[in-house]
Amino acid sequence: MALVTSISSAPLMSIFIKRSIREKSFNFLLDRDLFYFTEVTNKSEILKELSEKVSAKINFPAAKIFNEIWKREETMPTGIQNYLALPHAKMVIDEPVVTVAISKEGIDFSAFDGLKSKVIVLLITPTRESELQLNLLAEISNKFKDINKIENILSIENTDKIFDELKKL
């Protein structure tokens, strides 16, 4: 009987692990309610705006979210490359959350390539899951490697279509 239980539990455990990993991927965390166009052109203002969006979703004070993100931003700017900025923080929350703002003008996040950030992805992860934040940051950065794809996506005027294209990356 123990052998049967062991044999049958391995596939179930595999399914559970795969599901758990998938549910903590960028594509799974993307939420249409937390995806929008912004007119803001200033770094602190966009971080406040993103903090307010996340605050409403996770029922956490926007000021605390902003302060954590800003503290991180002052230590090391989160402009990556290819129009991407990835401000992030660890907080006492249950699940990771992603908010995405699209800026047609771009915002200076001191990216390595000198380009203004047009896709600003705010990532908040639970403090108890240090490795999760690193994995998500790497995953999101990898999705933005091809500047031609990103420029094509940014040329789209419709929020829903941009959202769908980002999910395909």
N, C-alpha and C positions, 0 to 999 in steps of 0.2 A: 504493500500500500504506500509506503514512504517513497518508493521508487516512482510510482505513478504520480504522486503529488509533486515530486521534484521535477519530473519530466514535463508535466503540464504547467508548472509555475514559471518555468524559464521563458516560454513564449509570451505568457501574460506579462511578466516583468519587462520583457523587451518592448512590448506594446506600450506599457505605462511610461517607460523611460523615453521612448521616441515621442510620445504625446507631450510629456513634460518639457522636452527640449523644444518642440515645435511651438508650444504655447508661450515660450519665452524668446521667440525670434522677432526680428524687426517687423516682418510682414504680418505676423499674428498680432503684434502690439499696435500696428497702424489702425487708427480709428477715424472714420470720416468726421465725427463730431469734434475731433481735435486736430483738424487739418483745414487750413484757411489761407487766403491771400491777406497780406498786410500792407499798409501804406507807410508804416513806421520806417525811418531810415537811420535810426540811432540805436547803438548796441544796448544801452541801459533800458531804453523804452521797449525794445522788442523782448528783452528778457522779462520785463515787468508784464508785458502782454501775455507772453507764454506762461508765466507763473500764474496769472489769473485764470487762464484756460485750464491748466492742470489743477489748480486749487478747487475749482468747481467740480471737477471729475472725481478727485480723490478725497474731497472734504478735508483739506489741509490748508492752513493759512497761507495766502499768496505771499505775504511779506517774508515768511520763513523760507519759502521756496526760493524767492528772489535772492534773499541774503546768502543762502548756500551757493546758489549758482554764481552770484556776483563775486563771492569770496574765491571761488574756483577760477573764475574768469580773470580776476586780478593777479592770481598766481601764475597762470599760464593761459593765454588766449586760446580759444577753442575753434578758431578757423582752421579747417583742414586743407582741402584743395578742391578744385573743380566746382566752385560755388557752394561748398558745404561748410556749415558751422555746426558743431556738435556740443553745445553747452550741456553739462551734466552734473549731477550731484547724487549722493547717497543720502537717504532719509529714512526715518522710521515709518515705513509704509509696508503693506502686505505684499503688493505685487508691483512689478515695474510698469511704468507708463511712459508713453511717447507722445509728444505734441509736435506738429510740423507747421511752420509758417513759410509761405512762399513770398519773397520780396522781388518784385520786378526790377526795382532800382538797385538792390543789393545793399548790404550793410557791412561795414568794415569790422571783421573779426580777426584781423592780422593773420590771414591765411598764409601758408608757406609760399604759395604761388602768386601772391599779390592780388588775387581776384577778390572782389567783394562777394560776400555770401548771399546767395539767393534762396537757398534751401536751408532753413534753420531748424534743426531737429533737437528738441529738448528731451533729454533722457533722464528720468528719475528712477533709481533702483533702490531696493531695500538695503539697508546698512548690513544686514546679516548675510547678504549674498555678494561678496566682493568680486568673485570670479565672474558672476553674471554680468556686471557692468563692463568689465574688460571684454568679454565675449561679444556683447551687443555693440560696443564701440567699434570693435574690429569688423564685425559683420556689416555695420552701417557704412563704415569707411570703404570697405571693399566694394560695396554696391555703387560707389561714386568714382570708380577708377577710370571709366571711359567718358571723357569730357564731351565727346560728340553725342553720346546718348543723353547726357545730362542737358546739353544745350537744346537738343530736340524736345526733350520733355518740357523744358522751361519756355519753349516757344508756344506751347499750348495755352490757350486762354481760359479754358474751362477747368474749374477746381476738380470736378469728378473725374475728368479724363487724366489730369495730372496725377491724382491719387491712384487711379488704376495703373498708370504707367510706372509709378514708383513701386507699386506692389510687384510688378513684373521684373524689376531689377534683380 
